[in-house]
Amino acid sequence: MAGKPFPACMADVQCRRLLFPYRIAQRLQGNMSNATIEILSGNNQNQYRLVTAAGNAVATFAPLSVRVSSGGVPLAGRQVSWSASGQPASMAVQTEPGGGAGSVTVTGADGVAVLDRMGGNAVFAYYADGGFGVTAACDGASAAFKQTVAGLAPPALALSVLSGDHQSVARAGFAVPGGKAVFGTLQVKLTDASGQPVPRANVYFRGGVKPEGMAIQMSSNSEGALLTTDANGIATLDRSGSHGLACYYAEGAFTIVAGADNSSTATFSLTVAPSAPPPAPIAGASLAVHAGDGQTQARIHGAGRSAAANFAALTVQLKGPDGVPLDGQQISWSSPSHPREMALQTEPGGGMSSITFTDANGMSTLNRMSGFSVRAYFADGPFTLQASHGSATALFHLTVG
């Protein structure tokens, strides 16, 4: 080309793009192929797994940072991909709050990208000890961090049972089938290595070993409770003024475990005792419908539930063979017949089987559904509810329509 005039089309921008697409793209992208990554901080950390209040043991690694540059010039706005590898098979590594082990961050004006998504930390590691790697990659370049979970740290704090251990309570009532056992408050105390109380620390109470089928409730909808120690290092499981927890559906021994961050655990041994058998039915007693028979109710939509028909309270009267009203006797309620598609509810917890007791006048009323006797869903038509005391029965005829 020496001595020859410069091609006329070279003065045209579009022509240059067609002739030299690679060089133009390289210029626009900041020479990606020459990008380099250097580790700035966070390499070669050794961290112990610390036991948390929830009972997990986690090793927490400080933020990792790299600088991406080309020819010594920082590259801003570049995506850096982070991935973990080489961990023991039983180890779980987390770099995203949602549970993932792969992250993407973006370099700033100084070309620096930081991995710190885990509450300001880079990585959480669970379940096992040993080494693993974290790789940062950008534009074909990469840098490898080496990290080590050094072991399970000995607890620095001690949690001890203060009160509420070894309670034994039988189930009672009819809010749920079989009743519920309500236990008194549970207390633990958290102290440091010198025996001083640790205030304002999180303590988590959770169910431990329990019989099959047992449900443990410590709050409105949970089998666990997160509390905070007071100025004396004491945490009290007290969900209703004097009750610590409730148990349903099964009897037997079970445990409640309390834990705090970097602390030993405290275990309560509790028992749901066998319930007393119900009183035997009175032979020769008679049961009669007193109020609520013959109702017809339409299904209507309620807030947060399907359309339902609500029936007013149902009342029966129980008398002995001599015609005298019987006090304190058990009445069982069930539905002998209803359309196949219809669902009936007589208990707030969802049950269709209820137990009530007679008063001094021999009266027994079914009204557990916020003052109503039964709620009917999904279908119209007639159905029956039966009250029973031994062989004595009383039948209610009700209709959804």
Solvent accessible surface area in square Angstrom, and as a share of the most:
residue,aa,sasa,rsa
1,M,164,0.73
2,A,104,0.81
3,G,89,0.85
4,K,141,0.60
5,P,119,0.75
6,F,149,0.62
7,P,52,0.33
8,A,95,0.73
9,C,55,0.33
10,M,29,0.13
11,A,89,0.69
12,D,71,0.37
13,V,79,0.45
14,Q,102,0.45
15,C,22,0.13
16,R,90,0.33
17,R,129,0.47
18,L,131,0.65
19,L,95,0.47
20,F,91,0.38
21,P,85,0.53
22,Y,150,0.57
23,R,141,0.51
24,I,39,0.20
25,A,38,0.29
26,Q,49,0.22
27,R,169,0.62
28,L,145,0.72
29,Q,79,0.35
30,G,30,0.28
31,N,44,0.22
32,M,74,0.33
33,S,86,0.56
34,N,79,0.40
35,A,9,0.07
36,T,78,0.45
37,I,22,0.11
38,E,84,0.37
39,I,58,0.30
40,L,69,0.35
41,S,57,0.37
42,G,18,0.18
43,N,56,0.29
44,N,98,0.50
45,Q,22,0.10
46,N,99,0.51
47,Q,57,0.25
48,Y,122,0.46
49,R,31,0.11
50,L,77,0.38
51,V,34,0.20
52,T,34,0.20
53,A,9,0.07
54,A,50,0.38
55,G,33,0.32
56,N,80,0.41
57,A,20,0.15
58,V,18,0.10
59,A,0,0.00
60,T,49,0.28
61,F,0,0.00
62,A,45,0.35
63,P,52,0.33
64,L,0,0.00
65,S,11,0.07
66,V,0,0.00
67,R,75,0.27
68,V,0,0.00
69,S,12,0.08
70,S,14,0.09
71,G,81,0.78
72,G,68,0.66
73,V,94,0.54
74,P,59,0.37
75,L,17,0.08
76,A,56,0.44
77,G,52,0.50
78,R,40,0.15
79,Q,124,0.55
80,V,0,0.00
81,S,53,0.34
82,W,3,0.01
83,S,56,0.36
84,A,21,0.16
85,S,62,0.40
86,G,70,0.67
87,Q,57,0.26
88,P,44,0.28
89,A,115,0.89
90,S,76,0.49
91,M,12,0.05
92,A,38,0.30
93,V,11,0.06
94,Q,28,0.12
95,T,0,0.00
96,E,41,0.19
97,P,91,0.57
98,G,82,0.79
99,G,47,0.45
100,G,33,0.32
101,A,43,0.34
102,G,45,0.43
103,S,6,0.04
104,V,68,0.39
105,T,13,0.08
106,V,86,0.50
107,T,5,0.03
108,G,32,0.31
109,A,98,0.76
110,D,78,0.41
111,G,0,0.00
112,V,27,0.15
113,A,1,0.01
114,V,57,0.33
115,L,0,0.00
116,D,60,0.31
117,R,94,0.34
118,M,12,0.05
119,G,77,0.74
120,G,42,0.40
121,N,41,0.21
122,A,0,0.00
123,V,0,0.00
124,F,45,0.19
125,A,0,0.00
126,Y,40,0.15
127,Y,151,0.57
128,A,14,0.11
129,D,63,0.33
130,G,25,0.24
131,G,42,0.40
132,F,11,0.04
133,G,18,0.18
134,V,0,0.00
135,T,40,0.23
136,A,0,0.00
137,A,40,0.31
138,C,4,0.03
139,D,48,0.25
140,G,90,0.87
141,A,18,0.14
142,S,72,0.47
143,A,13,0.10
144,A,68,0.53
145,F,1,0.00
146,K,144,0.61
147,Q,3,0.01
148,T,48,0.28
149,V,2,0.01
150,A,48,0.37
151,G,11,0.10
152,L,98,0.49
153,A,13,0.10
154,P,108,0.68
155,P,73,0.46
156,A,54,0.42
157,L,41,0.20
158,A,48,0.37
159,L,9,0.05
160,S,60,0.38
161,V,53,0.30
162,L,84,0.42
163,S,48,0.31
164,G,18,0.18
165,D,46,0.24
166,H,141,0.63
167,Q,37,0.16
168,S,75,0.49
169,V,40,0.23
170,A,43,0.33
171,R,39,0.14
172,A,69,0.53
173,G,42,0.40
174,F,56,0.23
175,A,54,0.42
176,V,20,0.12
177,P,79,0.50
178,G,52,0.50
179,G,1,0.01
180,K,73,0.31
181,A,0,0.00
182,V,47,0.27
183,F,0,0.00
184,G,25,0.24
185,T,41,0.24
186,L,0,0.00
187,Q,50,0.22
188,V,0,0.00
189,K,61,0.26
190,L,0,0.00
191,T,26,0.15
192,D,48,0.25
193,A,104,0.81
194,S,85,0.55
195,G,46,0.44
196,Q,105,0.47
197,P,50,0.31
198,V,30,0.17
199,P,46,0.29
200,R,194,0.71
201,A,21,0.16
202,N,75,0.39
203,V,0,0.00
204,Y,60,0.23
205,F,0,0.00
206,R,62,0.23
207,G,28,0.27
208,G,32,0.31
209,V,117,0.67
210,K,77,0.33
211,P,36,0.22
212,E,174,0.78
213,G,54,0.52
214,M,6,0.03
215,A,28,0.21
216,I,2,0.01
217,Q,57,0.25
218,M,3,0.01
219,S,27,0.17
220,S,102,0.66
221,N,139,0.71
222,S,43,0.28
223,E,76,0.34
224,G,8,0.08
225,A,6,0.05
226,L,109,0.54
227,L,30,0.15
228,T,80,0.46
229,T,4,0.02
230,D,69,0.36
231,A,84,0.65
232,N,88,0.45
233,G,0,0.00
234,I,35,0.18
235,A,1,0.00
236,T,50,0.29
237,L,0,0.00
238,D,54,0.28
239,R,105,0.38
240,S,75,0.48
241,G,66,0.63
242,S,66,0.42
243,H,83,0.37
244,G,0,0.00
245,L,6,0.03
246,A,13,0.10
247,C,0,0.00
248,Y,26,0.10
249,Y,118,0.45
250,A,16,0.12
251,E,68,0.30
252,G,25,0.24
253,A,73,0.56
254,F,4,0.02
255,T,30,0.17
256,I,0,0.00
257,V,23,0.13
258,A,0,0.00
259,G,0,0.00
260,A,1,0.01
261,D,78,0.41
262,N,38,0.20
263,S,2,0.02
264,S,41,0.26
265,T,64,0.37
266,A,5,0.04
267,T,65,0.38
268,F,0,0.00
269,S,49,0.32
270,L,1,0.01
271,T,47,0.28
272,V,1,0.01
273,A,22,0.17
274,P,105,0.66
275,S,46,0.30
276,A,87,0.68
277,P,116,0.73
278,P,86,0.54
279,P,68,0.43
280,A,80,0.62
281,P,73,0.46
282,I,64,0.32
283,A,89,0.69
284,G,59,0.57
285,A,14,0.11
286,S,63,0.40
287,L,17,0.08
288,A,57,0.44
289,V,57,0.33
290,H,103,0.46
291,A,47,0.36
292,G,21,0.20
293,D,70,0.36
294,G,57,0.55
295,Q,27,0.12
296,T,84,0.49
297,Q,63,0.28
298,A,59,0.46
299,R,83,0.30
300,I,107,0.55
301,H,155,0.69
302,G,24,0.23
303,A,112,0.87
304,G,91,0.88
305,R,78,0.29
306,S,54,0.35
307,A,16,0.12
308,A,0,0.00
309,A,0,0.00
310,N,27,0.14
311,F,0,0.00
312,A,51,0.40
313,A,34,0.27
314,L,0,0.00
315,T,17,0.10
316,V,0,0.00
317,Q,37,0.16
318,L,0,0.00
319,K,72,0.30
320,G,4,0.04
321,P,97,0.61
322,D,111,0.58
323,G,40,0.39
324,V,84,0.48
325,P,50,0.31
326,L,35,0.17
327,D,86,0.44
328,G,38,0.36
329,Q,28,0.13
330,Q,39,0.17
331,I,0,0.00
332,S,41,0.26
333,W,2,0.01
334,S,52,0.34
335,S,24,0.15
336,P,79,0.50
337,S,56,0.36
338,H,80,0.36
339,P,33,0.21
340,R,226,0.82
341,E,118,0.53
342,M,7,0.03
343,A,38,0.30
344,L,16,0.08
345,Q,26,0.12
346,T,0,0.00
347,E,2,0.01
348,P,83,0.52
349,G,66,0.64
350,G,47,0.45
351,G,19,0.18
352,M,51,0.23
353,S,73,0.47
354,S,3,0.02
355,I,34,0.17
356,T,10,0.06
357,F,83,0.35
358,T,8,0.05
359,D,66,0.34
360,A,79,0.61
361,N,94,0.48
362,G,0,0.00
363,M,42,0.19
364,S,2,0.01
365,T,49,0.29
366,L,0,0.00
367,N,68,0.35
368,R,65,0.24
369,M,7,0.03
370,S,105,0.68
371,G,43,0.41
372,F,77,0.32
373,S,0,0.00
374,V,0,0.00
375,R,37,0.13
376,A,0,0.00
377,Y,28,0.11
378,F,122,0.51
379,A,13,0.10
380,D,79,0.41
381,G,16,0.15
382,P,99,0.62
383,F,4,0.02
384,T,17,0.10
385,L,0,0.00
386,Q,47,0.21
387,A,0,0.00
388,S,25,0.16
389,H,8,0.03
390,G,47,0.46
391,S,118,0.76
392,A,12,0.09
393,T,68,0.40
394,A,7,0.06
395,L,68,0.34
396,F,0,0.00
397,H,103,0.46
398,L,1,0.01
399,T,47,0.27
400,V,1,0.01
401,G,59,0.57
